[in-house]
Amino acid sequence: MKLALAISLLTAIGGAVAQNAPSVTVSATRDPVDKSYRKMIAGMDSFERHHALAPQASLRFQLLPRLPTTQLDGLTMRVVGDTIALPVSIAGDHTFTLERNAQALKEDAALIASRKTSTLTWRAQVRSPGVPEGMRRLGDLRLECLVGVEAGLLSNHAKLFAWLGELFTDASRVCNTADGNYLFFSDRPVFAVTLRDGERQATLPFQALYAGGTQSAATLPYCDCQVLLDRSYYAPLWDRNWSDDTLLSFEDMDGPPSPDDTAIAADHASAAQMRARLGPAHTVRFDSGYEMWRYTYPAARPEQAPAEFTILFGPDGVARKARLREPL
């Protein structure tokens, strides 16, 4: 019933958009989910309003692949209205900025790419100077979320069927509550994400990685993470116990084990051995052939979250690295 309701709702929304869409004379067909220029500018306005989260940062927009066949190189983009067509320059890293244009705003123009918008994932990119390479600053991520929601960059997502009301949430709700469900993407497939704020340090729980670790073949097409599942993570944007200057560091799947990882005993080194000794695990499989396994154990106190033991297996079924995460 939820699936039928979701499809009916999306069909109704699509019909309403089609009836109210501006008449645009272009050589390419406008995709029903082309990005609204007005919303993109609203996202830029949000960046200015909330700039204190990242006072020295700049804003760009980023294109990411949504499907395995998506080719970003050579992609072109235009802002297209009834009487206006403005080229948008795309950098080599597939990021771009937008100029403000009164006529494009008046005509409710659309941002149209030379690839179908449904094959792309869009994000705001906020980067403060001085952040070490391979790390992200939490204040930058908070601002990225606010801009991204205001700009309408989120497409259909993994929790569509579980929470239809999220389709209508505002930026404050998405970015300032624990169930806001705004996905970020690391540069490489990620094994662990660690937060550091002064002397405080914590590793993100498994449920903050891989779009919650709950995706299935049926739900993955509705997630922005469709081909980026192994790079996806949630950040604790809502938790003000972590300052804006908190740094997130990323341990890649294909990198060597870190000092925070757990040694793997020889008699647990293969998937078959691990299963024989610890039993079945919650497993997330990736297109690369890698798998993440998760075991949970009761915490010492009832109010604590369970302890987690996670293991990364390669395509050959051999454990690459593991980590035991105790509750905070």
C-alpha positions as CSV (number, residue, x, y, z in Angstrom):
1,M,0.0,0.0,0.0
2,K,2.9,2.4,0.8
3,L,4.5,1.7,-2.6
4,A,1.2,2.3,-4.4
5,L,0.6,5.5,-2.4
6,A,4.1,6.7,-3.2
7,I,3.7,6.1,-6.9
8,S,0.3,7.8,-6.9
9,L,1.7,10.8,-5.1
10,L,4.7,11.1,-7.3
11,T,2.5,10.8,-10.4
12,A,0.2,13.5,-9.1
13,I,3.1,15.8,-8.4
14,G,4.6,15.1,-11.8
15,G,1.3,16.0,-13.5
16,A,1.0,19.2,-11.5
17,V,4.5,20.2,-12.5
18,A,3.9,19.5,-16.1
19,Q,0.7,21.6,-16.1
20,N,2.5,24.6,-14.6
21,A,5.9,24.3,-16.3
22,P,6.9,27.2,-18.5
23,S,6.8,26.9,-22.2
24,V,10.5,26.6,-23.3
25,T,11.6,26.3,-26.9
26,V,14.8,24.3,-26.9
27,S,16.2,21.6,-29.1
28,A,16.3,19.1,-26.1
29,T,13.3,17.8,-24.3
30,R,13.0,19.2,-20.8
31,D,13.3,16.4,-18.2
32,P,10.5,16.5,-15.6
33,V,13.1,16.7,-12.8
34,D,15.3,19.4,-14.3
35,K,16.5,21.7,-11.5
36,S,14.6,24.9,-10.9
37,Y,16.8,28.0,-11.4
38,R,14.7,29.8,-8.8
39,K,15.4,27.1,-6.2
40,M,19.1,27.1,-7.0
41,I,19.2,30.8,-6.4
42,A,17.2,30.3,-3.2
43,G,20.0,27.9,-2.2
44,M,22.6,30.5,-2.9
45,D,20.6,33.0,-0.7
46,S,20.6,30.4,2.1
47,F,24.3,30.2,1.8
48,E,24.6,33.9,2.5
49,R,22.1,33.8,5.4
50,H,23.9,30.9,7.1
51,H,27.5,31.9,6.1
52,A,28.5,32.1,9.8
53,L,28.6,28.3,9.8
54,A,31.6,28.5,7.4
55,P,32.7,32.2,7.3
56,Q,35.6,31.7,4.9
57,A,34.0,29.1,2.7
58,S,32.9,29.4,-0.9
59,L,29.9,27.7,-2.6
60,R,29.9,25.5,-5.7
61,F,27.4,23.0,-7.0
62,Q,28.6,19.4,-7.7
63,L,27.4,16.8,-10.1
64,L,27.7,13.1,-9.2
65,P,26.7,9.9,-11.1
66,R,23.3,8.4,-10.3
67,L,23.5,5.3,-12.6
68,P,26.4,3.0,-13.5
69,T,26.2,4.2,-17.1
70,T,26.4,7.9,-16.2
71,Q,29.3,9.7,-18.0
72,L,30.0,13.1,-16.4
73,D,32.9,14.1,-18.7
74,G,31.8,16.2,-21.6
75,L,28.5,17.1,-19.9
76,T,27.1,20.5,-20.8
77,M,24.5,22.6,-19.0
78,R,22.3,25.6,-19.7
79,V,19.8,27.8,-17.8
80,V,16.8,27.8,-20.1
81,G,13.6,30.0,-19.9
82,D,10.9,31.1,-22.3
83,T,13.3,33.6,-24.1
84,I,16.6,33.1,-22.5
85,A,19.3,30.4,-22.6
86,L,22.5,30.9,-20.6
87,P,25.5,28.5,-20.8
88,V,26.9,27.2,-17.5
89,S,30.6,26.4,-17.3
90,I,31.4,23.1,-15.7
91,A,34.9,22.6,-14.2
92,G,37.0,19.5,-14.6
93,D,35.9,18.2,-11.2
94,H,32.2,18.5,-12.4
95,T,31.4,21.5,-10.2
96,F,29.9,24.8,-11.3
97,T,28.6,28.1,-10.1
98,L,25.5,30.0,-11.2
99,E,25.2,33.7,-12.1
100,R,22.2,35.6,-10.9
101,N,20.0,36.7,-13.8
102,A,16.7,38.6,-13.3
103,Q,15.2,37.5,-16.6
104,A,15.9,33.8,-15.8
105,L,14.2,34.3,-12.4
106,K,11.2,36.0,-14.0
107,E,10.7,33.2,-16.5
108,D,11.1,30.5,-13.9
109,A,13.9,29.0,-15.9
110,A,15.2,25.5,-15.6
111,L,18.8,24.2,-15.3
112,I,19.1,21.6,-18.1
113,A,21.9,19.2,-18.5
114,S,22.9,17.3,-21.6
115,R,22.3,14.1,-19.6
116,K,18.9,13.2,-18.2
117,T,18.7,14.7,-14.7
118,S,17.5,11.4,-13.4
119,T,21.0,10.0,-14.2
120,L,22.7,12.6,-12.0
121,T,23.0,13.3,-8.3
122,W,23.4,16.9,-7.3
123,R,24.9,18.4,-4.2
124,A,26.1,21.7,-2.8
125,Q,29.8,21.9,-2.2
126,V,31.0,24.1,0.7
127,R,34.7,24.1,1.4
128,S,36.5,26.2,4.0
129,P,40.2,26.9,3.5
130,G,42.7,25.2,5.7
131,V,40.9,21.9,6.1
132,P,43.4,19.1,5.8
133,E,43.2,17.1,2.6
134,G,40.9,14.1,2.9
135,M,38.9,15.7,5.8
136,R,35.7,17.6,6.0
137,R,34.6,20.3,8.5
138,L,31.2,19.8,10.2
139,G,30.2,23.4,9.8
140,D,30.8,23.1,6.0
141,L,28.5,20.0,5.9
142,R,25.8,21.8,7.9
143,L,25.8,24.6,5.4
144,E,25.9,22.2,2.5
145,C,22.7,20.6,3.8
146,L,20.9,23.9,4.2
147,V,21.8,25.0,0.7
148,G,21.1,21.6,-0.8
149,V,17.6,21.3,0.6
150,E,16.7,25.0,-0.3
151,A,18.1,24.4,-3.8
152,G,15.9,21.3,-4.3
153,L,19.0,19.2,-5.0
154,L,17.6,16.0,-3.4
155,S,15.9,13.6,-5.7
156,N,14.0,10.5,-4.7
157,H,15.5,8.8,-1.7
158,A,15.8,5.7,0.3
159,K,13.2,6.4,2.9
160,L,10.5,7.4,0.4
161,F,8.2,4.5,1.4
162,A,8.9,4.7,5.1
163,W,8.2,8.4,5.5
164,L,6.3,10.2,2.7
165,G,6.0,13.3,4.9
166,E,9.8,13.9,4.3
167,L,8.9,15.0,0.7
168,F,7.6,18.2,2.2
169,T,10.1,19.0,5.0
170,D,12.0,22.2,5.0
171,A,15.7,22.7,5.4
172,S,15.5,23.3,9.1
173,R,13.9,19.9,9.7
174,V,16.1,18.0,7.3
175,C,19.3,19.5,8.6
176,N,18.6,20.0,12.3
177,T,17.0,16.8,13.3
178,A,18.4,13.3,13.8
179,D,16.0,11.8,11.2
180,G,16.7,14.4,8.6
181,N,18.2,11.8,6.2
182,Y,20.6,14.1,4.2
183,L,23.3,12.0,2.6
184,F,26.9,13.1,2.0
185,F,29.4,11.3,-0.2
186,S,33.1,10.8,0.5
187,D,35.8,11.0,-2.2
188,R,36.4,7.2,-2.0
189,P,34.7,4.1,-0.7
190,V,34.7,4.5,3.0
191,F,35.3,1.9,5.8
192,A,35.1,4.3,8.8
193,V,34.4,7.9,9.6
194,T,35.9,9.5,12.7
195,L,34.9,12.8,14.3
196,R,37.5,14.9,16.2
197,D,36.7,18.1,18.1
198,G,39.5,19.1,20.4
199,E,40.2,16.2,22.7
200,R,36.9,14.5,21.9
201,Q,36.8,11.7,19.4
202,A,34.2,9.2,18.1
203,T,33.6,6.9,15.2
204,L,30.3,7.1,13.4
205,P,28.1,4.1,14.0
206,F,27.4,1.6,11.2
207,Q,23.9,3.1,10.7
208,A,25.5,6.4,9.7
209,L,27.2,4.7,6.7
210,Y,26.0,3.2,3.5
211,A,22.6,5.0,3.6
212,G,21.9,3.4,6.9
213,G,22.9,-0.1,5.7
214,T,19.3,-0.9,4.9
215,Q,19.2,-0.6,1.2
216,S,17.8,-3.4,-1.0
217,A,17.5,-4.0,-4.7
218,A,14.0,-2.7,-4.5
219,T,14.8,0.6,-2.6
220,L,18.3,1.4,-4.1
221,P,16.9,3.0,-7.3
222,Y,15.1,5.6,-5.1
223,C,18.3,6.6,-3.3
224,D,20.8,9.3,-4.4
225,C,23.4,6.7,-3.4
226,Q,22.4,4.3,-6.2
227,V,26.0,3.9,-7.4
228,L,27.7,5.7,-4.5
229,L,26.5,3.4,-1.7
230,D,30.0,2.6,-0.5
231,R,30.8,6.4,-0.4
232,S,27.6,7.5,1.4
233,Y,27.4,8.7,5.0
234,Y,25.3,10.7,7.4
235,A,26.9,13.4,9.6
236,P,25.6,14.5,13.0
237,L,24.5,17.9,11.8
238,W,21.9,18.2,14.5
239,D,24.2,17.4,17.4
240,R,25.5,20.7,18.7
241,N,27.8,19.0,21.1
242,W,30.0,18.8,18.1
243,S,31.2,22.2,17.1
244,D,31.3,23.6,13.6
245,D,35.1,23.1,13.6
246,T,34.8,19.4,14.2
247,L,36.8,17.5,11.6
248,L,35.7,14.3,9.9
249,S,38.4,11.9,8.7
250,F,37.8,9.0,6.4
251,E,39.4,5.6,6.4
252,D,39.2,4.2,2.8
253,M,38.2,0.7,2.1
254,D,41.3,0.0,0.0
255,G,43.7,1.7,2.5
256,P,45.8,-0.2,5.1
257,P,44.3,-0.8,8.6
258,S,44.6,2.2,10.9
259,P,45.7,2.1,14.6
260,D,42.0,2.4,15.5
261,D,41.2,-0.9,13.7
262,T,41.0,-4.3,15.3
263,A,43.4,-7.1,14.5
264,I,41.8,-10.1,12.8
265,A,42.7,-13.5,14.1
266,A,43.9,-16.1,11.6
267,D,41.0,-18.4,12.3
268,H,38.5,-15.6,11.5
269,A,40.2,-14.4,8.3
270,S,37.7,-15.7,5.8
271,A,34.0,-15.1,5.5
272,A,33.3,-18.8,6.0
273,Q,35.4,-18.8,9.2
274,M,33.9,-15.7,10.5
275,R,30.3,-17.0,9.9
276,A,31.2,-20.4,11.5
277,R,32.5,-18.7,14.7
278,L,30.3,-15.7,15.1
279,G,27.2,-16.7,13.2
280,P,25.3,-14.7,10.5
281,A,25.9,-11.0,10.3
282,H,24.0,-8.0,8.9
283,T,25.7,-7.7,5.5
284,V,25.9,-4.8,3.0
285,R,27.2,-5.8,-0.5
286,F,28.6,-3.4,-2.9
287,D,29.0,-3.4,-6.7
288,S,32.8,-3.6,-6.3
289,G,32.4,-7.1,-4.7
290,Y,33.3,-5.8,-1.2
291,E,31.1,-6.6,1.7
292,M,30.6,-5.0,5.1
293,W,29.6,-7.2,8.0
294,R,28.1,-6.0,11.2
295,Y,27.7,-7.8,14.6
296,T,26.2,-6.1,17.6
297,Y,26.6,-6.9,21.3
298,P,24.7,-5.7,24.3
299,A,26.1,-2.6,26.0
300,A,27.2,-2.6,29.7
301,R,24.4,-0.2,30.6
302,P,20.8,-0.4,29.3
303,E,20.8,3.3,28.2
304,Q,23.8,2.8,26.0
305,A,23.8,1.8,22.3
306,P,25.0,-1.7,21.5
307,A,28.7,-2.3,20.8
308,E,29.5,-3.0,17.1
309,F,32.0,-5.2,15.4
310,T,32.4,-4.5,11.7
311,I,34.4,-6.4,9.2
312,L,35.3,-5.5,5.6
313,F,35.6,-8.5,3.2
314,G,37.2,-8.3,-0.2
315,P,35.7,-9.8,-3.4
316,D,37.8,-13.0,-2.6
317,G,36.0,-13.5,0.8
318,V,39.1,-12.6,2.8
319,A,38.8,-10.0,5.6
320,R,40.7,-6.8,4.9
321,K,40.1,-4.9,8.2
322,A,37.8,-4.8,11.2
323,R,36.8,-2.4,13.9
324,L,35.2,-2.8,17.3
325,R,33.1,0.3,18.2
326,E,32.2,0.7,21.8
327,P,29.1,2.9,22.7
328,L,29.7,6.5,23.7
